[in-house]
């Protein structure tokens, strides 16, 4: 018999009798319960040590329940929230549910069984993430709080336990690979390999060899047998990124593997049997490609057993600031520095942008901001967007450039100002080592010397 999963539950209500009733009901199922009497205490407790589920009354002293909901949705997007509401205030509870609250309990609460079932459902929806020790902090973290992400997370949680093939759809940069890793790490195959391949970055011949492997002598340069990535994923999950880029011949071979769970290495005749859970992703409309004849209909139906669409960032604005904080933490860890704080003006600007490149574009913008910022706070002046860069570059082509560069203390301004500031900041980070600075900036050493001369940087 499967053991019940217990969790850490926070109960916030100014009525002692209600708190005691809920705590006693939940402790019977082995949950750890913490009780607080107002909204301010609820936030303090949640910030000290995060909870799996927070049950909060809507009307409390010091800070009301809706404020608790909004704050936790931003600061701890993975926590499940349940609100308590009086008989005449159901409309507020519905408003809370639009913010991603799991459900509401109407007072007076009289059924311990109903409380336990509701919490059990909330714990079941919560996506548990087992991030590998060698992975960056946000590599497998699905940050969410926006209503548009609630059905996505619920679908991932349900399908993860099965062996069904999943097709992740959405614009570039929406986090399809992160979702694929979440699927793997919350599945029964979590202790087995997660193997990924991007179908768009390799030639047809190289992709075939990478997928299926080859025997010795299969082609010029094949000096030894090599196992393919599908074989390496045996028992685990295989992630086919940009599956819409597969050529027709490889579509047919992939279909055979999906149907027969076996294949032959290049140059070989022996069948290799595999037990793999398939997850595919694409930014293309595969159904339209089927109609156009560029993607096999039978392969599409094999891949789209359980399709999930990941919404673009512009449809989940509530997630932008939590994502930004997580990305800054990841970038800081990689750079070996303490994460800077995002000021209020920058957070407001981040929410207002359309982010056509989605999470990937947001990450790039934050990385540039961290390079431009000298201190431990990222501000609006450090936000150097791709659209701004394009406009500034176009403007520079039509306007005369001053022969004498401005001094290095200037903040903001033209593209040249920002480029100079970036170079100076990078040089400071590497203690003036020009070779290291060029590598960090992604430019050649000669190019760096030219720019140092151009801007008068010593």
C-alpha positions in Angstrom: 0.0 0.0 0.0 1.4 3.4 -1.0 2.4 5.5 2.0 0.5 8.8 2.4 2.6 11.9 1.7 2.8 14.3 4.6 3.7 18.0 4.3 4.4 21.2 6.1 1.2 23.2 6.5 0.8 26.8 7.7 -2.6 27.8 9.1 -3.2 31.5 9.4 -6.5 32.6 11.1 -7.2 35.1 13.9 -9.7 32.7 15.5 -8.0 30.3 17.8 -10.8 27.7 17.5 -10.5 27.6 13.7 -6.8 27.2 13.9 -7.0 24.4 16.4 -9.7 22.5 14.5 -7.7 22.6 11.2 -4.4 21.7 13.0 -5.9 18.7 14.7 -7.6 17.5 11.5 -4.3 17.7 9.5 -2.0 16.2 12.2 -4.1 13.0 12.1 -2.6 12.5 8.6 0.9 13.1 9.9 1.3 16.6 8.6 3.5 19.1 10.4 1.3 22.1 11.2 2.3 25.6 12.2 -0.4 28.1 13.5 -0.3 31.9 13.3 -2.9 34.5 14.2 -2.4 37.2 11.5 -1.2 37.9 7.9 2.1 39.5 8.9 3.0 36.5 11.0 2.0 34.2 8.2 4.5 35.9 5.8 7.2 35.9 8.4 6.8 32.2 9.1 6.7 31.4 5.3 9.9 33.4 4.7 11.7 31.7 7.6 11.0 28.2 6.3 8.8 27.5 3.3 5.7 25.4 3.5 4.1 22.9 1.1 0.6 24.3 1.7 -0.6 27.6 3.3 -4.2 27.9 4.5 -5.1 31.5 5.2 -8.2 33.4 6.3 -9.1 36.3 4.1 -9.9 38.7 6.9 -7.2 39.0 9.5 -5.5 41.8 11.4 -2.2 43.5 10.4 -2.3 42.0 6.9 -5.3 40.5 5.0 -5.4 37.2 3.3 -5.4 38.6 -0.2 -2.1 40.4 0.5 -0.7 37.1 1.8 -1.8 35.3 -1.3 -0.4 38.0 -3.7 3.0 38.1 -1.8 3.5 34.4 -1.6 2.4 33.9 -5.3 5.4 36.2 -6.1 7.9 35.1 -3.5 7.1 31.4 -3.4 5.3 30.5 -6.6 5.4 26.7 -6.0 3.5 26.8 -2.6 -0.1 25.7 -2.8 -2.6 28.1 -1.3 -6.0 27.5 0.3 -8.2 30.4 1.5 -10.8 30.4 4.2 -13.8 32.6 3.6 -17.0 33.6 5.4 -20.4 32.8 3.8 -21.0 36.2 2.3 -17.4 36.6 0.9 -17.2 33.8 -1.7 -16.6 36.4 -4.5 -13.3 37.3 -2.9 -12.3 33.6 -2.7 -13.1 33.3 -6.4 -10.8 36.3 -7.1 -8.1 34.6 -5.1 -8.5 31.4 -7.2 -7.8 33.5 -10.3 -4.4 34.2 -8.8 -3.7 30.5 -8.7 -5.1 29.5 -5.3 -5.8 25.8 -5.2 -9.3 26.1 -3.6 -11.3 27.7 -0.8 -12.9 26.5 2.4 -16.2 28.1 3.5 -16.6 28.9 7.2 -17.7 27.5 9.5 -15.5 24.5 8.6 -17.1 21.4 10.2 -15.7 18.4 8.4 -12.2 17.2 9.3 -12.4 14.7 6.3 -13.1 17.6 3.9 -10.0 19.5 5.2 -7.8 16.5 4.9 -9.0 15.7 1.3 -8.5 19.3 0.2 -4.9 19.3 1.5 -4.2 15.9 0.0 -5.3 17.3 -3.4 -3.1 20.4 -3.0 -0.1 18.2 -2.1 -0.9 16.0 -5.1 -0.8 19.0 -7.5 2.4 20.5 -6.1 5.3 19.6 -8.4 8.2 18.2 -6.4 11.6 19.0 -8.0 14.7 16.9 -7.4 17.4 19.1 -8.9 20.6 17.3 -9.6 23.5 18.3 -7.4 25.6 19.3 -10.4 22.9 21.4 -12.1 22.5 25.2 -12.0 19.8 26.3 -9.4 17.0 27.0 -11.9 17.8 24.3 -14.5 14.9 22.1 -13.4 12.8 24.6 -11.5 9.4 25.5 -13.1 8.6 28.9 -11.6 5.0 29.7 -11.8 2.1 31.6 -10.2 0.2 32.9 -13.2 -3.3 31.4 -13.7 -2.3 30.4 -17.3 0.4 28.1 -15.8 -1.9 26.3 -13.4 -3.3 23.8 -15.9 0.2 23.3 -17.4 1.6 22.3 -14.0 -1.4 20.1 -13.2 -1.0 18.4 -16.6 2.8 17.8 -16.0 2.1 16.4 -12.5 -0.5 13.9 -13.8 1.3 12.7 -16.9 4.7 12.4 -15.2 3.6 9.3 -13.3 2.6 7.6 -16.6 4.8 6.4 -19.4 2.9 8.3 -22.1 4.7 10.2 -24.8 4.4 14.0 -24.3 4.6 16.7 -26.9 5.5 20.1 -25.5 4.5 23.0 -27.7 5.1 26.7 -27.5 7.2 29.6 -28.7 11.0 29.5 -28.5 12.3 30.3 -25.1 9.1 29.4 -23.1 10.9 26.7 -21.1 10.1 23.5 -22.9 13.3 21.8 -21.9 12.8 22.8 -18.2 9.3 21.2 -18.4 10.8 18.1 -20.0 13.3 17.8 -17.1 10.5 18.3 -14.6 8.6 15.5 -16.2 11.6 13.2 -15.9 12.5 14.2 -12.3 9.0 13.7 -11.1 8.5 10.4 -12.9 9.3 6.8 -11.7 12.3 7.0 -14.1 13.9 9.9 -12.2 16.9 7.7 -11.2 17.6 6.8 -14.8 19.2 8.9 -17.5 17.7 12.1 -19.0 19.1 12.4 -22.5 18.4 15.3 -24.8 19.2 16.2 -28.4 18.4 19.2 -30.5 17.2 18.2 -33.9 17.9 21.6 -35.4 21.6 21.9 -34.8 23.0 18.8 -36.5 23.2 17.7 -40.1 20.9 14.8 -41.1 23.9 12.3 -41.2 25.3 13.4 -37.8 21.9 13.5 -36.2 21.2 9.9 -37.4 24.5 8.7 -36.0 23.9 10.6 -32.7 20.4 9.0 -32.3 21.1 5.4 -33.3 24.9 5.0 -32.9 27.0 3.1 -35.4 29.0 -0.1 -35.8 32.7 -0.2 -36.5 33.3 0.5 -40.2 29.8 1.9 -40.9 31.3 4.9 -42.6 34.7 6.6 -43.0 36.0 7.5 -39.6 33.9 5.0 -37.7 36.9 3.2 -36.1 34.9 1.6 -33.3 31.3 0.8 -32.3 29.4 3.7 -30.7 26.2 3.6 -28.8 23.6 6.2 -29.8 21.8 8.6 -27.5 18.6 6.6 -27.6 20.5 3.5 -26.4 22.1 5.6 -23.6 18.7 6.7 -22.4 17.5 3.1 -21.9 15.2 3.0 -18.8 15.1 6.8 -18.6 13.7 9.7 -20.7 14.7 10.8 -24.2 14.0 14.5 -25.0 13.7 15.4 -28.7 14.0 19.2 -28.9 12.8 20.9 -32.1 11.4 17.7 -33.5 9.7 19.7 -36.3 13.2 20.0 -37.9 13.5 16.3 -38.6 14.0 15.3 -42.2 11.6 12.9 -43.8 14.0 9.9 -43.7 14.7 10.3 -40.0 11.0 10.8 -39.3 10.4 7.3 -40.7 13.2 5.7 -38.6 12.1 7.5 -35.5 8.5 6.2 -36.0 9.8 2.7 -36.1 11.6 3.1 -32.8 8.4 4.5 -31.2 6.3 1.7 -32.5 8.7 -1.3 -32.1 10.9 0.0 -29.2 13.9 -1.3 -31.1 16.4 -0.1 -33.8 19.6 -1.0 -35.6 22.8 0.9 -35.3 24.2 2.4 -38.5 26.0 -0.3 -40.4 24.6 -3.0 -38.2 21.9 -5.7 -38.5 21.4 -6.6 -34.8 18.2 -5.2 -33.1 18.8 -3.0 -30.1 15.8 -3.0 -27.7 15.1 0.1 -25.6 12.7 1.1 -22.9 12.5 4.9 -23.2 9.9 7.5 -22.2 9.7 10.0 -25.1 9.2 13.7 -24.7 9.3 15.9 -27.8 9.2 19.7 -28.2 8.6 22.1 -31.0 7.8 25.8 -31.7 6.3 24.8 -35.0 2.6 23.9 -35.8 3.1 20.2 -36.5 -0.6 19.8 -37.5 -0.1 22.5 -40.2 3.1 20.7 -41.3 1.1 17.4 -41.6 -1.4 19.2 -43.9 1.5 20.6 -45.9 3.1 17.2 -46.2 6.3 18.1 -44.5 5.7 16.1 -41.3 4.4 12.5 -41.1 0.9 12.2 -39.8 1.5 8.8 -38.2 4.6 10.2 -36.4 2.6 13.3 -35.2 0.0 11.1 -33.6 2.7 8.9 -32.0 4.3 12.0 -30.4 1.1 13.9 -29.5 -0.3 11.3 -27.1 -0.3 14.0 -24.4 0.2 17.5 -25.8 0.9 20.4 -23.5 1.2 24.0 -24.6 3.5 26.3 -22.6 2.3 29.9 -22.7 4.6 32.8 -23.7 5.8 35.1 -21.0 3.4 37.9 -22.1 0.6 35.6 -21.0 2.1 35.0 -17.6 3.2 38.4 -16.3 2.8 37.4 -12.7 5.7 35.0 -13.2 8.2 37.6 -14.7 9.6 39.0 -11.4 9.9 35.6 -9.7 11.6 34.2 -12.8 13.9 37.2 -12.9 15.0 36.7 -9.3 15.6 33.0 -10.0 17.6 33.7 -13.1 19.7 36.4 -11.3 20.5 33.8 -8.6 21.5 31.3 -11.2 23.7 33.7 -13.0 25.3 34.9 -9.8 26.1 31.4 -8.7 27.8 30.7 -12.1 29.8 34.0 -11.7 30.8 33.2 -8.1 29.2 36.3 -6.7 26.3 37.3 -4.4 23.0 37.9 -6.2 22.1 41.6 -6.7 18.7 42.9 -5.6 16.2 44.0 -8.3 14.9 47.5 -7.4 11.2 48.4 -7.7 11.5 50.4 -10.9 13.3 47.5 -12.7 10.7 45.0 -11.6 7.9 47.3 -12.9 9.7 47.6 -16.2 10.2 43.9 -16.5 6.5 43.3 -16.0 5.7 45.9 -18.8 7.9 44.4 -21.5 6.4 42.1 -24.1 9.4 39.6 -24.1 9.1 38.2 -27.7 12.0 35.9 -26.9 10.3 34.8 -23.7 12.4 33.4 -20.8 15.6 33.2 -22.9 15.4 36.9 -23.8 14.7 37.7 -20.1 17.8 35.8 -19.1 19.9 37.6 -21.6 18.6 41.0 -20.5 19.4 40.2 -16.9 22.9 39.0 -17.7 23.6 42.2 -19.5 22.2 44.2 -16.6 24.5 42.4 -14.1 27.5 43.3 -16.3 26.4 46.9 -16.5 25.7 47.3 -12.7 28.6 48.2 -10.5 26.9 47.6 -7.2 24.6 45.1 -5.5 21.3 46.5 -7.0 20.0 46.1 -10.5 18.1 49.2 -11.6 16.0 50.3 -14.6 19.1 52.1 -16.1 20.8 48.7 -16.4 18.1 47.1 -18.5 19.5 47.0 -22.0 16.8 45.3 -24.1 17.4 43.8 -27.6 14.8 46.1 -29.1 16.7 49.1 -27.6 19.9 47.8 -28.9 18.5 47.4 -32.5 17.1 50.9 -32.4 20.3 52.4 -31.1 22.3 50.6 -33.6 20.1 51.8 -36.5 20.3 55.3 -35.1 24.1 55.2 -34.9 24.2 54.3 -38.7 22.4 57.5 -39.6 23.8 60.0 -37.1 27.4 61.3 -36.9 29.4 59.9 -34.0 31.4 62.3 -31.8 35.2 61.9 -32.5 36.1 62.3 -28.8 34.6 59.6 -26.5 32.8 60.7 -23.4 34.4 59.9 -20.0 33.6 56.5 -18.5 31.4 57.7 -15.7 28.3 58.2 -18.0 25.4 55.9 -17.2 22.7 55.0 -19.8 22.6 57.0 -23.1 23.8 55.7 -26.5 24.7 52.2 -27.5 28.4 53.3 -27.5 28.0 54.4 -23.8 26.6 51.1 -22.8 29.3 49.2 -24.7 32.0 51.2 -23.0 30.5 50.7 -19.6 30.2 46.9 -20.3 33.9 46.7 -21.2 35.0 48.7 -18.2 32.8 46.7 -15.8 34.1 43.4 -17.3 37.7 44.5 -17.0 37.2 45.4 -13.3 35.7 41.9 -12.7 38.8 40.2 -14.1 41.3 42.6 -12.5 42.3 44.1 -15.8 43.2 40.8 -17.5 42.4 41.7 -21.1 42.5 38.1 -22.4 40.0 37.0 -19.7 37.8 40.1 -20.4 37.7 39.3 -24.2 36.6 35.7 -23.4 34.0 36.9 -20.9 32.6 39.4 -23.5 32.7 36.8 -26.3 34.9 38.9 -28.6 38.5 38.4 -30.0 41.5 39.9 -28.2 42.3 42.2 -31.2 38.6 43.4 -31.2 38.9 44.2 -27.5 42.1 46.2 -28.1 40.4 48.2 -30.9 37.5 49.0 -28.6 39.9 50.1 -25.8 41.5 52.4 -28.2 38.2 53.7 -29.5 36.9 54.6 -26.1 40.1 55.8 -24.6 40.1 53.1 -21.9 43.4 52.6 -20.2 
